[in-house]
Amino acid sequence: MMLMSAYGKAAVRAAKACQVNPVAGPRAAWEDAVQVCLPTESTRKKGCPRSTFLGLCQAGLVKGVPAREYTRSAKNGRYGERAVALLREDASWADKAPDLWRAVMAGEEKKANSQMGVVIGLWRAGWIVEG
């Protein structure tokens, strides 16, 4: 089993925080989690992993988080949703994040920016809703 990325750890911490304090919501939970899990301000402010987490929450894919609007950024949420669909078909994608990213992108040339770390972290920790 591979180690979880820092963004995966932040996503899991944020998901747990949403259970403990649902009123605060996923955005506040993410901001608190990155303060603990990520070492620098630039890594904490990175938008793609945050948007992926919020997009998964918005889609109702994170256990215990109600599906509603949490972000206006749609692309990273869609990437996360596609990754979840692929993981549901074949869980072994969780062991090969770069390949999962390429499959999600389906031929589109775009550099990964820790989106799969968020999805895989939640997947491995059991925070993705059963599909």
C-alpha positions in Angstrom: 0.0 0.0 0.0 1.3 3.4 -1.0 1.6 6.3 1.4 -1.2 8.9 1.3 -0.3 12.3 -0.2 -0.4 15.4 2.0 -3.5 16.5 0.0 -5.1 13.1 0.6 -4.4 13.5 4.3 -5.9 17.0 4.2 -9.0 15.8 2.4 -9.6 13.0 5.0 -9.1 15.4 7.9 -11.6 17.8 6.3 -14.1 15.0 5.7 -13.8 14.0 9.3 -14.2 17.6 10.4 -17.4 17.9 8.4 -18.8 15.1 10.6 -17.8 16.7 13.8 -18.9 20.2 12.9 -21.3 20.0 9.9 -22.4 23.7 10.4 -18.9 24.9 9.5 -19.1 23.2 6.1 -16.5 21.7 3.7 -14.8 24.9 2.8 -13.9 25.8 6.4 -13.0 22.2 7.1 -10.6 22.2 4.1 -9.0 25.5 5.2 -8.4 24.1 8.7 -7.1 20.8 7.4 -4.5 22.3 5.1 -3.2 24.4 8.0 -2.3 21.1 9.8 -1.4 18.9 6.9 0.6 21.2 4.5 3.9 22.8 5.3 3.8 26.1 3.4 1.4 28.9 2.6 1.7 28.2 -1.2 0.8 24.6 -0.8 -2.2 25.5 1.5 -3.5 28.0 -1.1 -3.3 25.6 -4.0 -6.7 25.8 -5.7 -7.0 22.5 -7.7 -6.9 20.1 -4.7 -9.3 22.4 -2.8 -11.7 22.6 -5.7 -11.5 18.8 -6.2 -12.5 18.2 -2.5 -15.3 20.8 -2.7 -16.5 19.4 -6.0 -16.7 15.9 -4.6 -18.7 17.3 -1.6 -20.9 19.2 -4.0 -21.6 16.0 -5.9 -22.6 14.2 -2.7 -19.7 11.8 -3.0 -18.1 12.4 0.4 -19.8 10.5 3.2 -21.9 12.6 5.5 -21.6 15.8 3.5 -24.9 16.9 1.9 -24.8 17.6 -1.9 -25.1 21.4 -2.4 -23.1 24.2 -3.9 -19.7 24.6 -2.2 -17.7 25.9 -5.2 -18.2 27.5 -8.5 -15.1 25.8 -9.9 -16.5 23.0 -12.0 -13.5 21.4 -13.7 -11.7 19.9 -10.8 -14.9 18.6 -9.3 -15.6 16.8 -12.6 -12.1 15.4 -12.6 -12.8 14.1 -9.1 -16.1 12.6 -10.2 -14.6 10.8 -13.2 -11.8 9.5 -10.9 -14.4 8.1 -8.5 -16.2 6.4 -11.3 -13.0 4.8 -12.5 -12.1 3.7 -9.0 -15.6 2.1 -8.6 -14.9 0.1 -11.8 -11.4 -0.9 -10.7 -10.0 -0.1 -7.3 -6.5 -0.8 -8.4 -6.4 2.7 -9.9 -5.8 3.9 -6.4 -2.2 2.5 -6.6 -1.4 4.4 -9.8 -2.3 8.0 -9.5 -0.5 9.2 -12.7 -2.4 6.6 -14.7 -5.7 7.5 -13.1 -5.1 11.1 -14.0 -4.4 10.2 -17.6 -7.6 8.1 -17.7 -9.6 10.9 -16.2 -8.2 13.4 -18.8 -9.0 11.0 -21.7 -6.5 12.4 -24.1 -6.6 16.0 -22.9 -3.1 17.3 -22.2 -3.2 18.8 -18.8 -0.7 18.7 -16.0 -2.0 17.1 -12.7 -2.1 19.4 -9.7 -2.7 17.0 -6.8 -6.4 16.3 -7.7 -5.9 12.6 -7.6 -4.2 12.8 -4.2 -7.5 14.1 -2.8 -9.6 11.5 -4.5 -7.4 8.6 -3.7 -6.9 9.7 -0.1 -10.7 9.8 0.4 -11.2 6.6 -1.5 -8.6 4.6 0.6 -9.9 6.0 3.9 -13.4 5.0 3.1 -14.9 8.5 2.8 -16.3 8.1 -0.7 -20.0 7.2 -0.8 -20.7 3.7 -2.0 -21.8 3.7 -5.7 
